[in-house]
Amino acid sequence: MKNVVILGATGQIASWVVQGLGQLSGVQQTLLLRDPRKLSGAEPDNARVVIGNVLDQELLREVMAGQDVVYANLSGDDLEEQANSVIDAMQTSHVKRLIFVLSLGIYDEIPGKFGQWNHEVIGEPLKYYRRAADAIEASGLEFTILRPAWLTDEDEVDYETTGKDEPFKGTVVSRRSVGDLVIHLIRTPGLHVGASLGVNKPGSEGDKPYFM
């Protein structure tokens, strides 16, 4: 049995992960979310729901107990604080594997006009994502950071990845694609440990996302 805790479990990418893991035998999900009104009512049989905040260390440590993998899809101007709370709880609970979704552009890794456009549009929050990434990278955990391109609702799985020190490719990727990658990481111990991966749809290069 593989035990997976999902932080920010009602997010749009996380919803694909919850659905996909719900179809796998030998997986138990713990869904941590702040607002129960966002529950669909169709959560998988292998999922239990916990209502709370990742800044609640006592609750988070209880949730972490016995977990194998932590997958986090969090946001906000306190993202660095949230990331550090997750790290502290994992270290205390002796949970090592962390998958954390952040943002493209945090390393100034996007070339050309798209990189300039992305920096101008996202602006200040890039600093929150970068500080969270720095904390994760210094944590000693077995982490994988994902940096998706601009997200679409296309019902497709079509993506490629780039490393931290490689130029980012493409401008968009589907939420389902990112969810598929998260599930692949959960199912494959040791894959991309210590990596920060850009995620994009092949062939989606441009000066900005097609829908902007």
Secondary structure, 3 states (H helix, E strand, C coil): CEEEEEECCCCHHHHHHHHHHCCCCCEEEEEEECCHHHCCCCCCCCEEEEECCCCCHHHHHHHHCCCCEEEECCCCCCHHHHHHHHHHHHHHHCCCEEEEECCCCCCCCCCHHHHHHHHHHHCCHHHHHHHHHHHHHCCCCEEEEEEECEEECCCCCCCEEECCCCCCCCCEEEHHHHHHHHHHHHHCCCCCCCEEEEEECCCCCCCCCCCC
